């Protein structure tokens, strides 16, 4: 029988089997990655052609049986809570049919371009896109981590949603992007590379949601890689002054990610992640600084200040952004799952997405010895102080629903009151759960129940949390998140063995009781107001407008401001002589003079707001709850 089977028939059989397997594989790859689909929206960008902060983009829009095709830029994108209208950065757009005839283009609103097209053939489009950094057109400035920056032959920050659009009603259409890179520049992103040649890299995205979620940093390679069990983390840095090398930044992030891995139960919830860090030597406050989260990466935009400040920002902000993997990227409502780039419907629960994330990013650092208990409690105090800047008569639910319009100026309260909601909920859970488990354990249960691909009904969250924990959690959320009520900080902190005082007289060293700020022209620390000046301030003789030049012979700069004053107060004793060199305006013609003022440091009694102090002899219940909260019972 074996002899009768023969070599050629067997080879032919084997060839047919391999062909079928490969054919099925190619078809499946085409379906999942869009490589063989005629429905793919294609883009090509040659970064060598960048000029004066402008890129030229070429696109191929798939055929449509409709007489018109509406090409759409997003009005808003996930992770931001402002309407930015990215279409306003598009200029000089043109469109041609396969017969090379120019198509008529209507522009009904800032984000839409309507191509008049009468036959079912692809449309070639070409346009220029302005970088968002420093772009002024009377519209809202773009938060720099959500924006773009194009510097020829040096660096390109590419938030893809700010550069490329989608066909209206076809947001699920696959997208293919070709980038032609300048010599010696490398593209860092969390997205897998589909194809790469000497100067070209190509990416394939399942849909616009995936493309918008994958920012790209193009610059000379300055990278480091971290590994945590099954997770690989890329750190890619653009830092022209080399103040914060990728290796040093990776060391800071490793401390955070080690702690977060433990906080999340021993494993990080992604296989690959990228930190894309842009450090700007020409920073201004036009677009702000900070970071923007994505499913598998986050973008950081920071001014080039002293390295210790950069590392501290990356630790704190990095902890926040990485925790977004839990909320809202894993636990989220239908409004997040089905995000509308054109007319978004806001979720009620920004306190969950931003507030809980902010709280957890600080808690994890004290639980795993990155920050001290004192530093953590000071952060809580700062959050309480920040809440006073916002309207107390607006609930978190109302603010969330109206954050794009009526309550736009209240949005930042989510990082202060929202974080305090997280603290209160955590302590209430630990107080009433039989095993003292808290917010981290609740988030793990909700992650298992829902996950990235399943959303919860927006109006049902309080009930869902109560079902997964204790009735007291639901009662708290309905009363203090659903309504505009002051949080029960006194009772909650007391349960963990802490006193809370809305105001208390304290005794310590001051800088004279003056109101301080930064002069934007000189960049120096400045005395804005002196009407509440204390006894020490009067001995120095501060006047409004005085700029701090030196303190005890140490020149003050934006780079060393925080470090200098931290050391200054750490080493002070009562009776020590202190010397300030101040730059003071002389006359009314803008002339200045440098003056020297000395005084002995004295203790000052002054009222301090929102003081948190540990109870010296806590009850056994308080001690147990405090340990569960800050020391993490495993």
Backbone torsions as a table, in degrees:
resi	resn	phi	psi	omega
1	UNK	NA	-39.3	-179.9
2	UNK	-64.0	-41.8	-179.1
3	UNK	-66.3	-35.8	-178.1
4	UNK	-73.5	-20.3	179.6
5	UNK	-66.4	-42.1	173.4
6	UNK	75.9	156.2	-176.8
7	UNK	-71.6	-48.6	-175.1
8	UNK	-64.3	-46.7	177.5
9	UNK	-59.3	-39.2	-179.7
10	UNK	-65.8	-41.3	178.6
11	UNK	-63.7	-41.1	179.4
12	UNK	-64.4	-41.9	177.8
13	UNK	-60.7	-45.9	-179.9
14	UNK	-62.7	-42.7	179.3
15	UNK	-60.9	-43.7	-178.9
16	UNK	-64.1	-40.3	179.6
17	UNK	-64.2	-44.7	179.2
18	UNK	-62.8	-42.3	-179.9
19	UNK	-60.5	-43.0	-179.3
20	UNK	-65.1	-42.2	179.4
21	UNK	-62.5	-46.4	-179.6
22	UNK	-65.0	-39.9	-179.7
23	UNK	-62.4	-45.3	178.6
24	UNK	-63.4	-39.4	180.0
25	UNK	-63.3	-43.7	179.5
26	UNK	-64.8	-42.2	179.3
27	UNK	-62.3	-44.9	179.6
28	UNK	-64.8	-41.5	178.2
29	UNK	-62.9	-38.9	178.4
30	UNK	-64.1	-37.2	-179.8
31	UNK	-71.3	-40.1	-174.8
32	UNK	-84.7	-28.9	-176.2
33	UNK	-111.9	-7.5	175.0
34	UNK	79.7	13.5	-171.9
35	UNK	-75.5	-27.0	-175.4
36	UNK	-108.6	8.4	-173.1
37	UNK	-90.1	131.3	174.9
38	UNK	-73.0	-8.1	-179.4
39	UNK	-88.7	3.1	-176.1
40	UNK	-74.3	131.4	172.4
41	UNK	-85.7	124.3	-172.9
42	UNK	-114.5	141.7	176.8
43	UNK	-131.7	148.8	174.8
44	UNK	-139.0	130.7	-179.6
45	UNK	-132.7	123.3	174.9
46	UNK	-98.1	106.1	-176.4
47	UNK	-69.4	-16.1	176.1
48	UNK	-67.3	-20.5	-176.1
49	UNK	-89.8	4.4	-179.7
50	UNK	-62.0	136.3	177.7
51	UNK	-144.0	125.1	173.2
52	UNK	52.5	44.7	177.3
53	UNK	72.9	25.2	-179.0
54	UNK	-129.4	134.9	174.0
55	UNK	-112.0	148.2	171.7
56	UNK	-101.2	128.9	-178.2
57	UNK	-117.8	133.9	174.8
58	UNK	-113.5	140.5	-178.2
59	UNK	-139.2	158.0	174.1
60	UNK	-128.2	111.0	-178.3
61	UNK	-90.4	127.0	-177.1
62	UNK	-59.7	160.2	-179.5
63	UNK	-59.6	151.4	176.4
64	UNK	-139.4	137.8	178.5
65	UNK	-77.1	-12.1	179.3
66	UNK	-75.4	156.7	177.7
67	UNK	-76.2	-13.9	178.0
68	UNK	-133.4	151.0	174.6
69	UNK	-127.2	124.0	178.8
70	UNK	-101.2	115.9	178.4
71	UNK	-98.4	128.3	-166.0
72	UNK	-122.0	130.6	166.4
73	UNK	-97.0	150.2	-177.2
74	UNK	-70.3	145.2	172.1
75	UNK	-85.1	-31.6	-177.6
76	UNK	-150.6	155.9	-179.3
77	UNK	-132.7	157.3	-179.6
78	UNK	-56.6	143.5	179.1
79	UNK	90.6	-14.7	175.2
80	UNK	-112.4	153.2	-176.6
81	UNK	-128.9	40.8	174.6
82	UNK	-139.8	149.6	173.6
83	UNK	-84.6	114.0	-174.4
84	UNK	-101.3	-25.3	-178.0
85	UNK	56.3	73.4	-177.2
86	UNK	-68.0	-14.9	177.3
87	UNK	-64.2	-21.5	-178.2
88	UNK	-70.4	-10.7	178.2
89	UNK	-90.3	-2.9	-178.7
90	UNK	-92.0	131.4	177.2
91	UNK	-137.5	165.2	172.1
92	UNK	51.0	45.7	-179.1
93	UNK	-83.6	139.2	176.6
94	UNK	-137.9	157.4	-179.7
95	UNK	-143.8	139.5	178.0
96	UNK	-133.0	151.4	176.6
97	UNK	-87.0	178.9	179.4
98	UNK	-65.8	-19.0	176.2
99	UNK	-88.1	10.0	178.2
100	UNK	66.0	19.8	176.2
101	UNK	-89.0	139.4	179.5
102	UNK	-71.3	136.9	-179.2
103	UNK	-99.3	147.2	176.0
104	UNK	-72.5	137.5	-177.7
105	UNK	-123.4	123.5	173.0
106	UNK	-99.2	152.4	-176.3
107	UNK	-133.7	74.1	-171.0
108	UNK	-69.3	-24.7	177.1
109	UNK	-152.5	171.8	-172.9
110	UNK	-56.2	-23.7	-171.8
111	UNK	-110.0	-2.3	-175.3
112	UNK	-118.7	139.4	175.1
113	UNK	-130.1	119.4	-174.1
114	UNK	-106.5	118.8	179.7
115	UNK	-95.3	124.8	176.4
116	UNK	-83.4	112.9	-170.1
117	UNK	-139.7	124.8	-170.7
118	UNK	-103.4	-10.4	-179.4
119	UNK	-126.1	159.8	-172.8
120	UNK	-85.3	64.0	179.8
121	UNK	-131.5	160.6	179.6
122	UNK	-63.0	157.1	177.6
123	UNK	-116.6	127.6	173.9
124	UNK	-90.1	127.2	177.3
125	UNK	-120.2	153.5	174.4
126	UNK	-146.7	137.8	-179.8
127	UNK	-156.0	168.6	174.1
128	UNK	-111.6	145.4	179.4
129	UNK	-127.3	129.5	178.0
130	UNK	-81.9	143.0	171.0
131	UNK	-64.2	150.5	-179.1
132	UNK	-81.9	-28.8	-178.1
133	UNK	-61.4	122.6	177.3
134	UNK	74.6	3.1	-177.6
135	UNK	-77.7	123.2	-178.6
136	UNK	-122.2	117.6	177.3
137	UNK	-136.2	15.6	-177.4
138	UNK	89.3	-10.6	177.4
139	UNK	-87.6	-175.8	-179.6
140	UNK	-69.4	139.9	173.8
141	UNK	-69.8	148.2	180.0
142	UNK	-89.5	131.7	172.4
143	UNK	-55.9	118.6	-168.7
144	UNK	-54.0	-38.3	176.8
145	UNK	-64.9	-14.6	176.7
146	UNK	-102.3	8.4	-173.0
147	UNK	-110.5	-158.4	-177.7
148	UNK	-134.9	155.5	176.7
149	UNK	-149.8	127.9	-177.3
150	UNK	-124.4	111.6	175.1
151	UNK	-123.7	111.0	-170.7
152	UNK	-54.3	134.2	176.6
153	UNK	64.5	9.2	-177.4
154	UNK	-131.3	-57.3	-175.6
155	UNK	-155.5	143.8	175.5
156	UNK	-138.1	116.8	171.9
157	UNK	-96.8	113.2	-171.3
158	UNK	-116.3	92.0	164.2
159	UNK	-81.5	107.8	-165.5
160	UNK	-59.2	-32.0	-178.9
161	UNK	-67.7	-19.7	178.9
162	UNK	-88.4	-0.6	-175.2
163	UNK	-121.5	-35.3	-173.9
164	UNK	-128.2	144.3	-179.3
165	UNK	-109.0	-166.9	-179.1
166	UNK	-138.2	165.4	176.3
167	UNK	-82.9	128.4	-177.2
168	UNK	-53.9	137.0	-179.2
169	UNK	70.2	7.4	177.1
170	UNK	-129.6	44.3	-178.0
171	UNK	-67.0	-18.1	178.3
172	UNK	-87.4	0.9	-179.2
173	UNK	-65.4	134.8	177.9
174	UNK	-65.2	152.9	-176.1
175	UNK	-132.6	140.3	176.4
176	UNK	-124.9	129.8	-177.4
177	UNK	-120.8	128.8	174.0
178	UNK	-111.5	124.7	176.0
179	UNK	-114.0	126.4	173.3
180	UNK	-99.4	117.9	-170.1
181	UNK	-97.0	142.3	170.5
182	UNK	-63.5	157.2	178.5
183	UNK	-55.9	138.8	173.7
184	UNK	73.7	0.3	176.9
185	UNK	-98.4	149.3	-175.5
186	UNK	-128.1	144.1	179.4
187	UNK	-98.1	119.9	176.6
188	UNK	-106.9	129.0	178.8
189	UNK	-162.3	161.7	176.8
190	UNK	-79.9	-16.4	-178.3
191	UNK	-73.0	139.1	175.6
192	UNK	-64.4	140.9	174.8
193	UNK	-76.9	128.9	178.5
194	UNK	-82.3	-44.5	180.0
195	UNK	-150.3	143.8	-178.1
196	UNK	-142.5	136.9	173.0
197	UNK	-126.9	-166.1	-174.3
198	UNK	-57.7	-44.3	-177.3
199	UNK	-126.7	10.6	-175.4
200	UNK	-130.9	138.8	175.2
201	UNK	-130.2	139.1	-177.9
202	UNK	-124.2	142.5	177.5
203	UNK	-126.0	145.1	175.8
204	UNK	-121.3	129.2	-178.5
205	UNK	-117.6	140.5	-178.6
206	UNK	-63.9	-31.0	-178.6
207	UNK	-167.7	-179.1	-177.5
208	UNK	-66.7	-34.7	177.9
209	UNK	-56.8	-45.0	-179.2
210	UNK	-67.8	-41.2	179.7
211	UNK	-63.6	-45.4	-178.9
212	UNK	-63.8	-21.6	-177.6
213	UNK	-88.3	1.3	-173.0
214	UNK	-124.6	80.0	176.5
215	UNK	-66.3	159.1	-177.6
216	UNK	-132.5	132.7	173.8
217	UNK	-113.3	118.7	-179.3
218	UNK	-110.4	119.4	178.6
219	UNK	-166.2	-178.7	174.6
220	UNK	-66.1	134.2	-172.5
221	UNK	-57.4	122.1	171.4
222	UNK	-140.8	86.7	-169.1
223	UNK	-131.4	162.7	171.4
224	UNK	-146.5	156.2	-178.8
225	UNK	-127.2	133.4	175.7
226	UNK	-115.4	148.5	178.1
227	UNK	-128.7	133.4	179.2
228	UNK	-132.4	103.2	-175.5
229	UNK	50.9	-112.3	-177.9
230	UNK	-94.3	7.1	-175.4
231	UNK	-106.7	133.4	174.5
232	UNK	-112.6	131.0	-175.9
233	UNK	-119.8	124.2	176.6
234	UNK	-96.6	134.0	172.8
235	UNK	-116.6	114.8	-179.5
236	UNK	-120.9	128.4	-170.2
237	UNK	-127.8	133.7	165.1
238	UNK	-108.3	113.4	-177.0
239	UNK	-147.2	86.8	-172.9
240	UNK	-60.2	-27.3	179.5
241	UNK	-90.9	-1.1	176.9
242	UNK	56.4	36.2	178.2
243	UNK	-75.4	-34.7	-174.6
244	UNK	-130.1	85.0	-178.4
245	UNK	-61.2	154.2	-178.3
246	UNK	-57.5	-38.9	-179.9
247	UNK	-62.1	-41.4	178.9
248	UNK	-68.7	-41.2	177.2
249	UNK	-62.7	-40.5	178.9
250	UNK	-60.9	-35.9	177.8
251	UNK	-62.1	-41.8	178.6
252	UNK	-66.0	-43.4	-179.0
253	UNK	-68.2	-32.0	179.6
254	UNK	-62.5	-40.1	177.8
255	UNK	-58.7	-44.5	-179.6
256	UNK	-67.4	-47.1	-175.5
257	UNK	-69.7	-33.4	173.1
258	UNK	-58.6	-45.5	179.9
259	UNK	-66.7	-42.6	-178.6
260	UNK	-66.9	-33.4	176.8
261	UNK	-61.3	-43.4	177.1
262	UNK	-66.6	-43.8	-179.9
263	UNK	-58.6	-35.3	-177.0
264	UNK	-90.9	11.6	172.9
265	UNK	99.4	8.0	174.4
266	UNK	114.2	-10.7	179.5
267	UNK	-141.6	146.3	173.1
268	UNK	-83.6	142.7	-169.3
269	UNK	-84.2	17.5	177.1
270	UNK	-137.1	156.9	177.8
271	UNK	-86.5	-34.7	-179.4
272	UNK	-136.9	145.1	178.9
273	UNK	-150.8	149.2	-179.8
274	UNK	-131.3	129.7	168.9
275	UNK	-99.7	114.4	-179.6
276	UNK	-106.5	114.1	-168.1
277	UNK	-120.9	121.1	-179.5
278	UNK	-113.5	115.2	179.5
279	UNK	-107.4	117.8	-168.6
280	UNK	-100.8	124.7	177.3
281	UNK	-84.6	-10.1	-178.6
282	UNK	-122.1	50.1	-172.7
283	UNK	-78.8	140.7	166.1
284	UNK	-136.7	168.0	-173.4
285	UNK	-83.3	7.6	-176.0
286	UNK	-56.3	-46.6	-178.5
287	UNK	-108.1	0.9	179.7
288	UNK	71.5	177.2	176.6
289	UNK	-134.1	165.4	-177.7
290	UNK	144.5	-140.3	-176.4
291	UNK	-151.5	161.7	176.2
292	UNK	-130.7	130.7	-176.5
293	UNK	-86.3	153.1	171.7
294	UNK	-140.0	172.7	-177.0
295	UNK	-60.3	-41.4	-174.3
296	UNK	-126.5	15.5	179.8
297	UNK	-163.7	171.4	171.6
298	UNK	-149.5	147.2	-177.5
299	UNK	-108.4	131.1	-178.6
300	UNK	-118.4	132.1	178.7
301	UNK	-127.3	111.5	-172.7
302	UNK	-132.1	146.8	173.4
303	UNK	-72.0	152.9	-177.8
304	UNK	-83.5	81.9	177.6
305	UNK	-106.0	-160.3	-176.6
306	UNK	-64.2	146.8	-176.4
307	UNK	-55.9	-41.1	-178.6
308	UNK	-60.7	-37.6	177.9
309	UNK	-66.4	-43.3	179.6
310	UNK	-60.8	-46.2	-179.1
311	UNK	-62.5	-40.9	179.4
312	UNK	-63.6	-43.3	178.6
313	UNK	-62.3	-43.4	-178.5
314	UNK	-66.1	-37.7	176.6
315	UNK	-62.1	-52.8	-175.5
316	UNK	-68.5	-49.2	-178.1
317	UNK	-69.6	-38.7	179.1
318	UNK	-61.6	-39.9	177.0
319	UNK	-61.7	-41.4	178.8
320	UNK	-64.6	-52.5	-173.9
321	UNK	-65.1	-39.6	-179.7
322	UNK	-66.3	-35.2	178.8
323	UNK	-67.3	-14.4	174.5
324	UNK	-64.5	-13.9	173.4
325	UNK	-57.6	-30.7	178.7
326	UNK	-83.1	-57.0	177.8
327	UNK	-127.9	125.5	6.2
328	UNK	-99.8	9.8	-170.2
329	UNK	-75.2	-25.2	174.3
330	UNK	-108.3	-44.7	179.0
331	UNK	-106.1	114.1	-176.6
332	UNK	-159.1	163.2	179.2
333	UNK	-90.4	176.9	-177.9
334	UNK	-61.5	-30.7	-179.4
335	UNK	-64.7	-32.0	177.3
336	UNK	-80.8	-41.6	-178.6
337	UNK	-58.8	-43.1	-176.5
338	UNK	-110.4	55.4	-173.4
339	UNK	-60.3	131.7	179.5
340	UNK	-102.1	111.0	-177.1
341	UNK	-70.6	-18.1	-175.7
342	UNK	-96.5	-50.6	-178.6
343	UNK	-136.3	80.3	-173.7
344	UNK	-70.7	145.4	169.7
345	UNK	-100.9	122.3	-174.2
346	UNK	-80.9	146.0	174.5
347	UNK	-77.5	158.1	176.1
348	UNK	-78.4	-8.4	-160.6
349	UNK	-119.0	48.9	173.4
350	UNK	-64.4	-25.7	175.4
351	UNK	-59.3	-33.4	178.5
352	UNK	-76.1	-47.8	-173.5
353	UNK	-71.3	-42.8	-177.4
354	UNK	-102.8	-43.6	-175.8
355	UNK	-67.2	-50.3	179.1
356	UNK	-62.6	-38.9	178.2
357	UNK	-62.6	-44.3	179.7
358	UNK	-63.7	-44.0	178.5
359	UNK	-60.8	-48.6	-177.5
360	UNK	-62.4	-33.8	-178.1
361	UNK	-65.8	-26.2	176.7
362	UNK	-91.4	-38.4	-179.9
363	UNK	-61.1	-43.0	-177.8
364	UNK	-60.4	-29.2	-177.6
365	UNK	-75.3	-32.4	176.8
366	UNK	-81.5	-32.6	179.1
367	UNK	-65.3	-30.1	-176.4
368	UNK	-119.5	32.0	165.3
369	UNK	63.7	29.3	171.5
370	UNK	-88.9	-33.6	173.6
371	UNK	-124.2	155.3	177.9
372	UNK	-82.7	164.1	175.8
373	UNK	-58.7	-40.3	-179.9
374	UNK	-62.0	-43.6	179.4
375	UNK	-64.8	-39.5	179.0
376	UNK	-64.5	-45.6	-179.3
377	UNK	-65.7	-32.8	176.2
378	UNK	-66.8	-36.3	175.4
379	UNK	-63.2	-42.1	177.3
380	UNK	-61.8	-42.3	178.5
381	UNK	-61.3	-42.8	178.9
382	UNK	-62.0	-37.9	177.8
383	UNK	-63.2	-39.8	178.8
384	UNK	-64.3	-43.9	178.2
385	UNK	-61.0	-39.4	-178.3
386	UNK	-66.3	-29.8	-179.4
387	UNK	-63.0	-24.3	-178.1
388	UNK	-70.1	-12.5	178.8
389	UNK	-81.0	-6.0	-173.2
390	UNK	-120.5	162.9	-175.7
391	UNK	-70.8	118.1	-177.8
392	UNK	-75.8	-8.8	-176.5
393	UNK	-93.5	12.8	178.1
394	UNK	-117.2	125.5	178.2
395	UNK	-75.5	162.4	177.6
396	UNK	-63.4	-33.4	177.9
397	UNK	-64.5	-48.2	179.4
398	UNK	-60.9	-45.0	-178.9
399	UNK	-60.3	-43.8	-178.4
400	UNK	-61.3	-47.0	-177.7
401	UNK	-66.7	-28.6	-176.6
402	UNK	-109.2	17.4	-172.1
403	UNK	-68.6	-19.1	-179.7
404	UNK	-86.2	-16.3	-175.2
405	UNK	-138.3	-86.3	-170.5
406	UNK	-63.9	-31.2	-178.4
407	UNK	-117.1	31.2	-178.9
408	UNK	-56.0	-40.3	-177.2
409	UNK	-76.8	-6.2	179.6
410	UNK	-98.6	-5.6	-171.4
411	UNK	-56.8	-41.9	-175.0
412	UNK	-61.6	-14.9	178.0
413	UNK	-62.2	-17.5	-179.6
414	UNK	-65.7	-25.0	-180.0
415	UNK	-85.7	-14.4	177.8
416	UNK	-107.2	-70.3	179.2
417	UNK	-63.3	-37.0	177.9
418	UNK	-60.6	-41.4	177.6
419	UNK	-66.6	-38.5	178.3
420	UNK	-67.4	-33.9	173.1
421	UNK	-59.7	-42.0	177.1
422	UNK	-59.6	-44.4	178.9
423	UNK	-62.2	-47.2	-179.2
424	UNK	-61.0	-46.4	-179.6
425	UNK	-62.7	-40.8	179.3
426	UNK	-59.9	-47.8	-177.2
427	UNK	-71.2	-34.9	176.4
428	UNK	-64.2	-42.2	177.0
429	UNK	-62.0	-47.7	-177.2
430	UNK	-65.7	-28.6	179.8
431	UNK	-73.5	-34.1	-170.8
432	UNK	-111.1	-16.9	176.0
433	UNK	-73.3	139.1	-176.0
434	UNK	-58.0	-33.3	-178.0
435	UNK	-101.1	12.6	-178.3
436	UNK	60.7	19.8	175.9
437	UNK	-68.4	153.6	-172.0
438	UNK	-126.3	-147.2	-172.1
439	UNK	-65.3	-39.1	-179.2
440	UNK	-60.6	-41.0	179.5
441	UNK	-68.6	-37.0	176.6
442	UNK	-62.8	-43.3	-179.9
443	UNK	-63.7	-35.2	177.5
444	UNK	-66.9	-38.9	177.8
445	UNK	-65.2	-42.4	179.5
446	UNK	-67.9	-34.9	177.4
447	UNK	-62.6	-40.2	178.4
448	UNK	-68.2	-39.8	-177.7
449	UNK	-69.1	-37.5	-175.8
450	UNK	-109.8	-74.7	-178.3
451	UNK	86.6	174.1	-172.3
452	UNK	-57.8	-33.8	-171.9
453	UNK	-99.6	4.7	-178.8
454	UNK	-131.9	122.0	-177.2
455	UNK	-96.0	153.2	172.6
456	UNK	-93.9	151.9	174.8
457	UNK	-66.1	129.5	-171.6
458	UNK	-56.9	-39.9	-175.5
459	UNK	-79.7	-7.2	-173.5
460	UNK	-104.1	3.9	-170.9
461	UNK	-61.5	-44.6	-178.2
462	UNK	-58.8	-42.8	179.5
463	UNK	-65.4	-40.0	179.4
464	UNK	-63.5	-43.1	179.0
465	UNK	-63.9	-42.2	179.7
466	UNK	-63.0	-41.1	179.3
467	UNK	-64.4	-27.2	-178.7
468	UNK	-97.3	5.6	-178.8
469	UNK	-147.1	-109.1	-176.7
470	UNK	-136.8	155.5	179.9
471	UNK	-57.0	-33.5	-177.7
472	UNK	-62.0	-31.2	178.2
473	UNK	-66.1	-45.3	178.1
474	UNK	-63.7	-40.6	178.8
475	UNK	-61.0	-44.2	179.9
476	UNK	-61.3	-46.4	-177.1
477	UNK	-64.7	-42.9	179.6
478	UNK	-64.4	-37.2	-174.6
479	UNK	-81.9	-37.8	-170.2
480	UNK	-112.0	-13.9	173.9
481	UNK	-105.1	-41.5	178.8
482	UNK	-74.7	-20.6	-179.9
483	UNK	-121.4	161.6	179.6
484	UNK	-89.7	77.7	180.0
485	UNK	-123.4	147.7	175.5
486	UNK	-66.9	138.6	-176.2
487	UNK	-68.0	146.9	-178.1
488	UNK	-80.5	60.4	-173.7
489	UNK	-62.8	-39.2	-177.9
490	UNK	-59.5	-50.9	-176.6
491	UNK	-68.9	-40.8	-176.7
492	UNK	-66.6	-47.1	-179.8
493	UNK	-68.4	-33.8	178.1
494	UNK	-62.6	-34.1	-179.3
495	UNK	-61.9	-26.3	179.1
496	UNK	-101.3	11.3	175.6
497	UNK	83.0	40.7	177.3
498	UNK	-131.4	139.7	170.5
499	UNK	-84.8	143.3	174.2
500	UNK	-127.6	124.5	178.5
501	UNK	-117.9	125.9	175.0
502	UNK	-62.7	-33.8	175.2
503	UNK	-151.2	140.5	179.6
504	UNK	-150.1	140.8	176.2
505	UNK	-78.9	125.1	-179.7
506	UNK	-123.0	167.6	-177.4
507	UNK	-127.7	125.0	-178.5
508	UNK	-173.9	-171.3	179.3
509	UNK	-90.4	148.8	179.4
510	UNK	-134.7	173.8	170.1
511	UNK	-100.0	29.0	174.2
512	UNK	99.9	2.4	179.6
513	UNK	70.3	20.1	-179.1
514	UNK	-90.8	157.8	176.3
515	UNK	-87.1	123.9	-173.2
516	UNK	-107.1	153.9	175.7
517	UNK	-159.8	-180.0	177.8
518	UNK	-109.6	125.7	174.5
519	UNK	-72.8	113.8	-175.2
520	UNK	-64.1	-22.8	-179.2
521	UNK	-79.2	-44.0	-177.5
522	UNK	-96.5	-19.5	-177.0
523	UNK	74.6	14.3	-177.8
524	UNK	-100.9	151.5	172.1
525	UNK	-63.4	132.4	-170.1
526	UNK	-135.1	143.9	172.8
527	UNK	-81.1	106.6	-179.9
528	UNK	-77.3	-50.7	-177.1
529	UNK	-134.4	148.8	-178.9
530	UNK	-127.9	13.6	-172.9
531	UNK	-69.5	-20.1	175.8
532	UNK	-104.5	23.1	-174.9
533	UNK	-60.5	135.1	-179.1
534	UNK	-92.1	-172.6	-174.6
535	UNK	-60.8	-40.9	180.0
536	UNK	-66.8	-41.8	178.5
537	UNK	-61.1	-37.1	179.6
538	UNK	-69.5	-33.8	176.8
539	UNK	-64.4	-38.9	176.9
540	UNK	-71.8	-38.7	179.4
541	UNK	83.7	42.0	177.7
542	UNK	-60.8	147.1	172.1
543	UNK	-128.1	149.7	178.9
544	UNK	-55.1	133.2	-179.4
545	UNK	97.6	-12.0	177.6
546	UNK	-59.9	132.2	177.2
547	UNK	-107.6	134.1	179.3
548	UNK	-76.1	118.4	178.5
549	UNK	-99.3	-50.5	178.3
550	UNK	-139.2	149.2	173.4
551	UNK	-125.7	116.2	-176.1
552	UNK	51.0	41.2	176.5
553	UNK	84.6	-8.2	-179.2
554	UNK	-92.7	118.3	179.1
555	UNK	-68.6	137.1	-179.6
556	UNK	-95.9	131.7	173.6
557	UNK	-132.5	168.8	176.1
558	UNK	-61.5	-29.4	-179.1
559	UNK	-69.0	-38.1	-171.9
560	UNK	-112.3	8.7	-172.5
561	UNK	-56.7	-54.5	-176.5
562	UNK	-64.0	-45.0	-177.9
563	UNK	-64.2	-41.2	-177.6
564	UNK	-63.6	-46.4	-178.0
565	UNK	-73.7	-28.9	174.4
566	UNK	-61.6	-46.0	178.4
567	UNK	-68.4	-36.4	-178.8
568	UNK	-58.1	-51.3	-176.7
569	UNK	-75.9	-29.7	-178.2
570	UNK	-64.7	-31.7	-173.4
571	UNK	-101.9	1.3	-174.7
572	UNK	-75.6	144.9	170.0
573	UNK	-130.2	153.4	178.6
574	UNK	-62.0	132.7	-179.9
575	UNK	97.8	-11.5	177.3
576	UNK	-65.3	140.3	173.8
577	UNK	-77.3	136.3	178.5
578	UNK	-123.5	134.8	-179.4
579	UNK	-120.6	128.4	175.4
580	UNK	-114.9	131.1	166.9
581	UNK	-102.4	122.0	-173.8
582	UNK	-117.7	145.0	172.8
583	UNK	-100.2	118.0	-173.8
584	UNK	-122.6	139.1	178.2
585	UNK	-67.9	136.8	-179.2
586	UNK	-115.3	112.4	-178.7
587	UNK	76.3	-164.9	-175.5
588	UNK	-107.4	8.8	-176.6
589	UNK	-102.7	14.2	176.5
590	UNK	83.7	1.6	178.6
591	UNK	-74.0	149.1	-178.8
592	UNK	-126.8	162.0	173.8
593	UNK	-139.2	150.7	177.1
594	UNK	-97.5	123.2	-178.4
595	UNK	-119.1	154.6	178.9
596	UNK	-116.8	131.6	178.9
597	UNK	-129.8	134.9	179.4
598	UNK	-124.0	150.6	174.0
599	UNK	-162.0	157.8	174.1
600	UNK	-82.7	136.6	-180.0
601	UNK	-71.6	134.4	-179.1
602	UNK	-131.3	152.7	173.8
603	UNK	-73.3	139.4	179.4
604	UNK	-122.1	134.2	171.1
605	UNK	-90.3	128.4	-178.0
606	UNK	-150.5	153.0	179.3
607	UNK	-77.4	133.7	176.7
608	UNK	-119.4	137.3	-176.1
609	UNK	-90.1	144.1	170.5
610	UNK	53.7	67.4	-178.9
611	UNK	-93.3	133.5	176.0
612	UNK	-118.2	124.1	-179.3
613	UNK	-131.7	143.8	178.5
614	UNK	-73.6	139.6	172.0
615	UNK	-70.6	127.3	-175.8
616	UNK	-65.8	-39.1	-178.2
617	UNK	-123.9	74.9	-177.5
618	UNK	-69.1	155.3	173.8
619	UNK	-68.3	166.9	179.6
620	UNK	-62.0	-36.2	178.4
621	UNK	-66.0	-43.6	179.0
622	UNK	-63.7	-43.4	-178.6
623	UNK	-64.4	-39.6	180.0
624	UNK	-66.8	-41.5	-179.9
625	UNK	-68.2	-40.5	178.3
626	UNK	-61.9	-42.3	179.3
627	UNK	-63.8	-43.9	178.7
628	UNK	-62.3	-34.8	-176.2
629	UNK	-75.1	-53.5	-170.6
630	UNK	-98.9	-18.7	-176.4
631	UNK	-111.6	-3.8	170.5
632	UNK	60.0	91.7	174.3
633	UNK	-72.2	124.4	-179.7
634	UNK	-100.7	NA	NA
